[in-house]
Structures are given as structure tokens and as C-alpha cells.
Amino acid sequence: MTHATTAPQDIILDTNVVLDWLVFEHHSGLAIGRSVAAGELRWIASPAMHEELVDVLGRLLHRPSLLRWSHRHAPAMAGLATWAHPVPPPGPLPYGERLRCTDPDDQCFIDLAIARRTPCLLTRDHALRRLARRARPLGVAILTPEAWALARPLQPA
């Protein structure tokens, strides 16, 4: 395993990005996972984010449309336990820093990103992506996994 020589950069991954990595093994998710495993990125998650992910992963075992992925439940739960760094929930944000997400389930992602000035929140969610322009002056880039990959410097082979 390669170890980063600098402190890892904090990153927030929304639930669908985590699923791309730990369940569906999509190439964009796997690239993020490699950066986390290499110590380049530190995936941070608040209790609400952790709870949502556990709930969604549990659906792999019960929803008929997701049963074909049930074999990925245990490895995904292990990945969550291994790679997600728990952080406390953010306190109330100052008025000028409150960004309202139109999807209440996604509010925890933007609140944590703004409160901690997390450099990057990776998401496919349209409601979160619509906040990108307003989050950037607060030090947070909201990107799709593909945009994140394009913005990264080329890694040596």
C-alpha cells in the first residue's frame, strides 16, 4: 500500500458515491476508494451520514430490486467501518453560511462541509450540486466523482 507523505485531505462522500465505491464498484467510486486507501483522502462522516448509509446498505438485503447486490452488504459495511472517520455533527452555522438544500435528507452533507470547510463534497445529487456556486466562496467544492477525477493532477502509473 502506498502512503501519502502529507496529511490526507478531508472529503465528504454522499451516499450514492459511497455506493458506487463499496457496492457497485463503479470506476469513479473505485478511484475515490484508492485515494482513501492510499491515505491521500480522509473520508469524514457525521452520525447522520453514517446512519443514512447503514440504512441504505440494509436495503441491499431486503429490497427485491437490490437483492442482486446483497453479497456486497458485508464488504460495504466493513468498508464503512474501516474508511469512514466519524466526526461530530456540526453546530448551528452563522446566518451567512447557511445553505439550504432542497432535499432535507442531504442537508447533513452540506452543513458538515461548510462547518468544517471541507475542501470537497463528492455527490451525484442534483440538490447538492445546485449549491456548488454558493459553497465555493466558503471553501467547499461540490463535484461529481467524474469532475473530481478530471480536476486531480495526473498520478504516476
N, C-alpha and C positions, 0 to 999 in steps of 0.2 A: 504494500500500500504506500502511496506517495503521501508525504506530509507537507503541509504548507509551511513556509518559513515565516509568515506573518500571521497575525491573529485572523481568524475567519471573519468574514463579513456576515452580519446578521441578515437573514432573509425570512420573509413570511410567504408561505405557500398556502393558497386557498385549497379547499378540499378536492376540487377536481384536478388540480395539478398534482396533489399527493396521489390521487387515484391513478393518474397517468403513469406515475413513477412506480408505486408499490403494488398496484393491481394489474393494470393493463399493459405495463411495460412498454409504453409508447416511447419512441426515440427521444422526444423532447423531455419527457419525465426522467428517462434514464440518464440523460446528460446532466440534469439537475442533481440526481442522486449521486452521480460520480463526483460532482463538485462538493457535495455534502460529505461523502465518504472520504474524499481526499483532504478534508479539513479546510477547504477554501471558503465554504459557506457554512453558517451555523443556522439551522432551521429552528426558529423560535415559535412557540405556540402558547397561547394563554389557555386557562382552563376551559373557556367556552369553545375555543377552536379544537382542543383535544376532545371534548365531549361530542362535538359535532362529527368529528372524524370517526370516533368509535361507533357512533350511531350509524353513520353511513356504511362503514365497513361491516357492521352487523347485518345490514340488508343483503349482503352477499350470501348469507346463509338462509334467508327466508323469502326473498322476493323471487318469484318464478323467473322473471326476466333477467335476474342476476345470478341464478344458481350455477350457470356455466363457469362463473368466476369464484365459486365457493372454495376451491383449492388454494386460492390466493389470500384467503382471510387470515390464516395463521401467520404466513410470512409478512403480510402487511401490518398486522398487529405487532409483530416482532420489530419491523422497521420503525414503526411509530415509537416503540419503547426505546429503541437504540438511537434514533437520529433526532427526534423532536426534543428540543431543550425547553423545559417548562419555564415560563416567566409569569410573574403575577399579572393579573388584569390591570389595565391602565385605570388611573383615577379619572375624574372628570377633566376634560380638556378645556383650556381657555376659550372663550367665545370665538375669537378669530381663527381658531384652529379646528373647530368642529365641522366636519364634513359629513353630511347626511347621505347615507346610502339608501337608494330606493328599495333595496331588498334588506329587510331587517335582519335576516339570517347572516348577512355579510357585514353588518356594522362592526362586529368584533374585529374583523381583519383590518379595516381602515383605522379604527380607533387605536389599535395596538401599533400599527405602522406609524401613525402621526405621533403618538405619545412617546415612542422610543426613537423616533427619527430613523426608522429602519430604512436603509438605502433602497430596498427593492421589495415590492409585493408582487408576486407572480400569480396571475389569475387568467382565466378564460371568461370570467363572468362579466357580462356587459355592464351591469350596475356598478361594479367596482371600476371597470375601465373608464367609465364616463367621468370618474373623479380624478383621472390622471392629471389633467391640466391644473386643477386646483391643488393637488397634492405636491406637485413638483416644487413650488416655492417653499414648501415646508420640509423639503429634503427627502421626499419619498417618490421613487419612480414606480409607477404601476404599469407592468408589462405582461404581455403574454409570454409563455415559455419560449416561443419562437423568436420574438423580438429580443428577449434576454440573450438568447444564443447568438443572434446577429450582433448585438452590442458588445459582446465579450471579445477581448483580444484573442487572436488565434493561439491555440495551445500547441505546444510541440508534440509531434507524433510519438 
